[in-house]
Amino acid sequence: MAETGYIPCDWEPRKETRMKSHKELAEEILGYPIGEDGCAPCPGAALHTTQSGPRDWRIWFDGEGKPHEYCFHQSCQSARDDFMRVLYRAISAEERGARSTRKATPKYQRPLPPAPKARKVKAEELNEDLALALAGRVEEEITFDWLRDHSPVEIPGNPRAWGELLLNELYPAGARILVFTAFASQGQYMYIVKDGVYKLGRKPGVEPVKAPRLPAGGDAGVWYLTAPVTGKWEPNPGKRDAMGNLMPGRRHAACCTSFPFLVLESDVLTADVWLKILVQLADPIVAVYTSGGKSVHALVKISAATPEEFNAIKSEYVLRLSAVGADAAAMTPVRLSRLPGCMRHGATGENGTYFKYDQPRLQELLYLNPGAVHGVPILTMPARQPRKAARS
C-alpha cells in the first residue's frame, strides 16, 4: 500500500465543523433567508390583520450577538415571541456544542450583522392635496368631544387628574418619568408610577423631595420625557464642558431604560385635518392630546429597546407620513411631549422672545387607549356611550 500519511485506528477524531452564526440559526428556524438589512418574512405573518410587506419584519444582532426583532404589525407578537424562544434555545445549544468539541474554533466564523442603522430617509415636503384627500375620506367631523367619546379609558372631568392618569396607564409600576416646567433643563420633577411625585434638585447629589402632585402649569407649559429613565445622573457623551470633560445629565439617551413611544404631531395642518388623518391610521395610538397651542400630539406604541431600534422604526414613519403633514423632527428617541392637564401660560416665538397669552391654555387629554394594537384605527373604535342625536 502506498504511503498516504493516514494512520488507521479504531477511533477517528471528530472532524472540526464550523460553528453556525446566530443569523444562520435564525434562517434555519425561520425557513427563509434574512436580507443584509435584516428583513425577512415575519414568523407571525399569518396573524397579520393587514397586508404584509417585504420590510415589515426585521431581525438584528447586537455587539454581543444577542438577537432583537421588530415587526411593523402588532397582532403577531405571540408568534414572534415563540420564534425568539426557539432561537435562544438554538443559540445556547450551538454554543454549548462549540465549547465542548471546538475549543480552537473562533466563536463566530464571520462577524455578526450589527444592529441596523436607520435608513437615511429624507422627510418629504407636505403634499397638501394628498393630506386633504386622505382627510376627506372621513365624512364625520372629528372633534375633541368625539375623541373623548371614543376613548377606551374614560377621560375624567377634572383636568388635574389627566397627567397622572396618562402616566399610570401607559407605563409599568415603578417606571421613572421626568417632568419639565422648563424645556431646556434636566427636569424639575420625577413621577414614579404608582408611587408619586418628587421634586428634583438642579445638580447631582441633591436628594429629591416628595411633592404633593404634578405641576399645574408653566410659563410655556409642562412636558414629560416619553422614555422612562434610571433617575441617575450619567455622563452625557454629547456634551462637554470647557475642559473637555463629559457633563452629567439625567435626560439623555444613556439615562433611558427603553423607548416605548413615538410622537406624531403636525405644525403645518389645521387640527381638524390632522385629526381626520390620525383616526384612520392603523398604528397603535395609545394617546392623543393637545399642546395648549395649535398642534395635536399622538403617541404611538413602538416598544423600542434602544435608540438604534427606535430610529430604524422611525424611518418607516417618516417615509409614510411626512408627506401628509407629520413632523419628522418630532420623531426622536429622547422626546419631550406635552403633559395633559397642565396650563400653558405663553410661548416662545421664532426669534426667541417669550410672549404671554391673554388667558392660560389647557393641554387637553383627548383619547387614551393603553391596549391599542396595530390594525385597529381609532375611527373603528365604538363610542363608550350613545351619542346624542342631533336636533332636527
Secondary structure, DSSP 8 states (H G I E B T S, - for coil): ----S----S-----------HHHHHHHHHTS---TTSB---TTGGG-SS---TTSEEEEE-TT--EEEEES-STTHHHHHHHHHHHHHHHHHHHHHHHHH-TTS-S-SS-----------------HHHHHHHHTT--S---HHHHHHT-SS---S-GGGHHHHHHHHHS-TT-EEEEESSTTSS-SEEEETTTEEEE--SSTT---EEESS---EESS--EEESS-B-SS-EEEEEEE-TTS-EEEESSSGGGBS-EEEEEEE-SSS-HHHHHHHHTT--S-EEEEEE-SSS-EEEEEEEEESSHHHHHHHHHHHHHHHGGGT--GGG--SS-EEE-TT-EEEEEE-TTS-EEEEEEEEE--EEEE-TT--TT--GGGS--SS-------
